[in-house]
Protein backbone atom coordinates (compact mmCIF):
# COMPACT_ATOMS: atom_id res chain seq x y z
CA UNK A 1 0.00 0.00 0.00
CA UNK A 2 1.22 3.48 -0.79
CA UNK A 3 2.19 5.74 2.07
CA UNK A 4 -0.49 7.98 3.51
CA UNK A 5 1.54 11.09 2.60
CA UNK A 6 1.78 9.96 -1.04
CA UNK A 7 -1.95 9.26 -1.10
CA UNK A 8 -2.67 12.74 0.28
CA UNK A 9 -0.56 14.21 -2.53
CA UNK A 10 -2.45 12.15 -5.13
CA UNK A 11 -5.79 13.34 -3.77
CA UNK A 12 -4.65 16.94 -4.26
CA UNK A 13 -3.19 16.32 -7.73
CA UNK A 14 -6.54 15.23 -9.17
CA UNK A 15 -8.59 17.96 -7.47
CA UNK A 16 -9.48 20.29 -10.33
CA UNK A 17 -12.47 22.60 -9.68
CA UNK A 18 -13.14 22.79 -13.44
CA UNK A 19 -13.65 19.03 -13.59
CA UNK A 20 -15.88 17.90 -10.74
CA UNK A 21 -17.40 14.72 -12.18
CA UNK A 22 -14.50 13.28 -14.17
CA UNK A 23 -10.88 14.35 -14.68
CA UNK A 24 -9.87 16.26 -17.79
CA UNK A 25 -8.27 13.14 -19.31
CA UNK A 26 -11.04 10.71 -18.30
CA UNK A 27 -11.07 7.41 -20.20
CA UNK A 28 -14.56 5.92 -19.79
CA UNK A 29 -13.68 2.59 -21.41
CA UNK A 30 -10.65 2.07 -19.17
CA UNK A 31 -12.74 2.94 -16.11
CA UNK A 32 -15.37 0.37 -17.08
CA UNK A 33 -12.61 -2.25 -17.54
CA UNK A 34 -11.16 -1.47 -14.09
CA UNK A 35 -14.60 -1.67 -12.49
CA UNK A 36 -15.23 -5.01 -14.21
CA UNK A 37 -11.91 -6.37 -12.87
CA UNK A 38 -12.76 -5.23 -9.35
CA UNK A 39 -16.24 -6.74 -9.60
CA UNK A 40 -14.88 -10.06 -10.86
CA UNK A 41 -12.29 -10.22 -8.07
CA UNK A 42 -14.93 -9.52 -5.42
CA UNK A 43 -17.33 -12.08 -6.90
CA UNK A 44 -14.46 -14.59 -7.04
CA UNK A 45 -13.81 -14.16 -3.34
CA UNK A 46 -17.31 -13.53 -1.95
CA UNK A 47 -19.54 -15.31 -4.46
CA UNK A 48 -22.57 -14.45 -6.51
CA UNK A 49 -24.25 -12.45 -3.77
CA UNK A 50 -22.20 -9.38 -4.78
CA UNK A 51 -24.31 -6.56 -6.23
CA UNK A 52 -23.03 -3.73 -8.38
CA UNK A 53 -24.25 -0.28 -9.20
CA UNK A 54 -22.93 2.56 -11.31
CA UNK A 55 -23.45 6.26 -10.77
CA UNK A 56 -24.34 9.15 -13.03
CA UNK A 57 -23.58 12.83 -12.35
CA UNK A 58 -21.08 11.76 -9.72
CA UNK A 59 -17.36 11.68 -9.07
CA UNK A 60 -17.74 8.01 -8.09
CA UNK A 61 -18.01 5.51 -10.94
CA UNK A 62 -19.48 2.47 -9.25
CA UNK A 63 -19.94 0.35 -6.16
CA UNK A 64 -19.82 -3.36 -5.38
CA UNK A 65 -21.80 -4.44 -2.32
CA UNK A 66 -21.25 -7.70 -0.47
CA UNK A 67 -23.84 -8.77 2.14
CA UNK A 68 -22.70 -9.50 5.68
CA UNK A 69 -23.61 -13.17 5.23
CA UNK A 70 -20.93 -13.52 2.52
CA UNK A 71 -18.02 -11.51 3.96
CA UNK A 72 -16.94 -13.87 6.71
CA UNK A 73 -16.52 -11.01 9.17
CA UNK A 74 -20.15 -10.34 10.01
CA UNK A 75 -20.55 -6.92 8.39
CA UNK A 76 -21.59 -5.89 4.90
CA UNK A 77 -18.73 -4.74 2.67
CA UNK A 78 -18.80 -2.12 -0.06
CA UNK A 79 -16.06 -1.17 -2.51
CA UNK A 80 -16.23 2.00 -4.63
CA UNK A 81 -14.24 3.10 -7.68
CA UNK A 82 -13.88 6.83 -8.27
CA UNK A 83 -13.68 8.46 -11.67
CA UNK A 84 -10.53 10.21 -10.42
CA UNK A 85 -7.06 8.81 -10.09
CA UNK A 86 -8.41 5.30 -10.29
CA UNK A 87 -9.05 5.65 -6.57
CA UNK A 88 -10.77 2.78 -4.80
CA UNK A 89 -11.99 2.79 -1.23
CA UNK A 90 -13.90 0.33 0.88
CA UNK A 91 -15.70 0.05 4.16
CA UNK A 92 -18.35 -1.77 6.09
CA UNK A 93 -22.02 -1.08 6.66
CA UNK A 94 -24.22 0.93 4.33
CA UNK A 95 -21.71 3.51 3.07
CA UNK A 96 -18.63 5.57 3.83
CA UNK A 97 -20.48 7.80 6.27
CA UNK A 98 -21.92 4.89 8.34
CA UNK A 99 -20.71 4.32 11.88
CA UNK A 100 -17.68 2.02 11.90
CA UNK A 101 -17.33 2.02 8.11
CA UNK A 102 -13.65 2.99 8.26
CA UNK A 103 -12.66 0.99 11.33
CA UNK A 104 -14.45 -2.35 11.02
CA UNK A 105 -12.75 -3.59 7.84
CA UNK A 106 -10.34 -6.41 8.79
CA UNK A 107 -6.65 -5.79 7.97
CA UNK A 108 -6.51 -9.02 5.96
CA UNK A 109 -9.32 -7.72 3.73
CA UNK A 110 -7.53 -4.38 3.28
CA UNK A 111 -4.34 -6.18 2.24
CA UNK A 112 -6.29 -8.30 -0.24
CA UNK A 113 -8.13 -5.26 -1.65
CA UNK A 114 -4.87 -3.36 -2.06
CA UNK A 115 -3.46 -6.24 -4.13
CA UNK A 116 -6.67 -6.49 -6.19
CA UNK A 117 -6.55 -2.74 -6.83
CA UNK A 118 -2.93 -2.87 -7.93
CA UNK A 119 -3.72 -5.72 -10.34
CA UNK A 120 -6.65 -3.72 -11.76
CA UNK A 121 -4.52 -0.58 -12.21
CA UNK A 122 -6.17 1.22 -9.29
CA UNK A 123 -4.99 2.89 -6.10
CA UNK A 124 -6.52 1.76 -2.83
CA UNK A 125 -7.16 4.71 -0.50
CA UNK A 126 -8.10 3.82 3.08
CA UNK A 127 -11.46 5.25 4.04
CA UNK A 128 -10.15 6.90 7.19
CA UNK A 129 -7.88 9.05 4.99
CA UNK A 130 -10.86 10.07 2.85
CA UNK A 131 -12.78 11.05 5.98
CA UNK A 132 -10.24 13.77 6.79
CA UNK A 133 -11.64 17.32 6.36
CA UNK A 134 -11.66 18.49 2.76
CA UNK A 135 -9.53 21.57 2.13
CA UNK A 136 -9.17 21.52 -1.64
CA UNK A 137 -10.26 24.11 -4.22
CA UNK A 138 -13.38 22.40 -5.61
CA UNK A 139 -16.83 23.45 -4.44
CA UNK A 140 -18.66 20.99 -2.21
CA UNK A 141 -22.21 20.56 -0.93
CA UNK A 142 -21.28 22.91 1.94
CA UNK A 143 -20.61 25.72 -0.54
CA UNK A 144 -23.95 25.06 -2.23
CA UNK A 145 -25.71 25.13 1.15
CA UNK A 146 -24.05 28.43 2.02
CA UNK A 147 -25.05 29.95 -1.34
CA UNK A 148 -28.64 28.81 -0.84
CA UNK A 149 -28.77 30.38 2.64
CA UNK A 150 -27.45 33.69 1.25
CA UNK A 151 -30.02 33.64 -1.59
CA UNK A 152 -32.88 32.92 0.83
CA UNK A 153 -31.77 35.69 3.17
CA UNK A 154 -31.45 38.12 0.23
CA UNK A 155 -35.02 37.25 -0.77
CA UNK A 156 -36.22 37.94 2.77
CA UNK A 157 -36.92 34.27 3.49
CA UNK A 158 -35.90 32.59 6.72
CA UNK A 159 -32.89 30.38 6.16
CA UNK A 160 -33.66 27.85 8.83
CA UNK A 161 -34.28 24.24 8.16
CA UNK A 162 -33.50 20.79 9.31
CA UNK A 163 -30.36 20.11 7.34
CA UNK A 164 -28.93 16.68 8.00
CA UNK A 165 -25.45 17.88 6.94
CA UNK A 166 -25.62 20.83 9.34
CA UNK A 167 -23.07 19.42 11.79
CA UNK A 168 -20.84 17.78 9.21
CA UNK A 169 -17.76 19.18 7.53
CA UNK A 170 -16.99 18.17 3.92
CA UNK A 171 -14.40 15.39 3.68
CA UNK A 172 -12.22 14.08 0.86
CA UNK A 173 -14.75 11.30 0.23
CA UNK A 174 -17.24 14.05 -0.70
CA UNK A 175 -14.87 15.11 -3.47
CA UNK A 176 -14.11 11.73 -5.04
CA UNK A 177 -16.95 9.41 -4.04
CA UNK A 178 -20.14 11.46 -4.20
CA UNK A 179 -22.71 13.03 -6.49
CA UNK A 180 -21.64 16.44 -7.78
HUGI-V925492 format. One record per pair of residues at least 24 apart in sequence whose C-alpha atoms are under 8 Angstrom apart, sorted by sequence separation. I is the first residue (numbers start at 0). J is the second residue. D is the distance in Angstrom with one decimal. If there is no record, write none. Layout:
i | j | d
I | J | D
I | J | D
This chain:
i | j | d
45 | 69 | 5.8
58 | 82 | 5.5
59 | 83 | 7.9
101 | 125 | 7.6
38 | 63 | 6.5
45 | 70 | 6.3
58 | 83 | 7.1
101 | 126 | 5.3
102 | 127 | 7.6
100 | 126 | 7.8
101 | 127 | 5.4
34 | 61 | 7.2
141 | 168 | 7.6
76 | 104 | 8.0
141 | 169 | 6.7
87 | 116 | 7.2
140 | 169 | 7.5
30 | 60 | 7.8
139 | 169 | 6.9
95 | 126 | 7.2
72 | 105 | 7.7
87 | 121 | 6.6
139 | 173 | 7.2
85 | 120 | 7.3
86 | 121 | 5.9
87 | 122 | 5.9
88 | 123 | 5.8
133 | 168 | 7.8
139 | 174 | 7.1
20 | 56 | 6.5
85 | 121 | 4.8
86 | 122 | 4.9
87 | 123 | 4.8
88 | 124 | 5.2
89 | 125 | 7.1
90 | 126 | 6.7
132 | 168 | 6.5
133 | 169 | 5.5
20 | 57 | 5.3
21 | 58 | 6.1
84 | 121 | 7.7
85 | 122 | 5.9
86 | 123 | 6.0
87 | 124 | 5.9
88 | 125 | 5.9
89 | 126 | 6.3
132 | 169 | 5.9
133 | 170 | 4.2
137 | 174 | 7.7
20 | 58 | 4.3
84 | 122 | 7.4
86 | 124 | 6.4
88 | 126 | 5.8
132 | 170 | 4.3
133 | 171 | 4.8
19 | 58 | 6.6
20 | 59 | 7.9
131 | 170 | 5.4
132 | 171 | 6.4
130 | 170 | 5.2
131 | 171 | 6.3
133 | 173 | 7.9
139 | 179 | 7.8
129 | 170 | 6.4
130 | 171 | 6.0
133 | 174 | 7.8
129 | 171 | 4.7
130 | 172 | 6.1
128 | 171 | 7.8
129 | 172 | 4.8
34 | 80 | 6.8
126 | 172 | 7.9
30 | 82 | 7.1
30 | 85 | 7.6
25 | 82 | 7.5
25 | 83 | 7.9
22 | 82 | 7.2
21 | 82 | 5.5
22 | 83 | 5.9
20 | 82 | 7.3
21 | 83 | 6.3
13 | 83 | 6.5
13 | 84 | 6.5
10 | 84 | 7.9
9 | 84 | 7.5
40 | 115 | 7.0
95 | 172 | 7.8
37 | 115 | 7.0
37 | 116 | 7.1
37 | 119 | 6.7
36 | 119 | 6.0
33 | 119 | 5.5
33 | 120 | 7.0
33 | 121 | 7.4
83 | 175 | 6.6
82 | 175 | 7.4
81 | 175 | 5.9
81 | 176 | 5.8
80 | 176 | 7.8
79 | 176 | 7.5
0 | 110 | 7.9
0 | 113 | 6.3
58 | 174 | 7.0
59 | 175 | 6.0
58 | 175 | 5.2
59 | 176 | 4.4
6 | 124 | 6.9
19 | 137 | 7.3
58 | 176 | 5.5
59 | 177 | 5.7
57 | 176 | 7.4
58 | 177 | 5.6
59 | 178 | 7.2
16 | 136 | 6.1
17 | 137 | 7.9
57 | 177 | 5.6
58 | 178 | 6.1
7 | 128 | 7.9
14 | 135 | 6.9
15 | 136 | 7.2
16 | 137 | 4.2
57 | 178 | 3.8
58 | 179 | 6.5
14 | 136 | 7.2
15 | 137 | 6.5
16 | 138 | 6.9
56 | 178 | 5.9
57 | 179 | 5.1
0 | 123 | 7.3
14 | 137 | 6.8
55 | 178 | 7.8
56 | 179 | 6.1
11 | 135 | 6.9
3 | 128 | 7.6
19 | 174 | 7.9
20 | 178 | 8.0
20 | 179 | 6.3
14 | 174 | 8.0
19 | 179 | 6.6
10 | 171 | 8.0
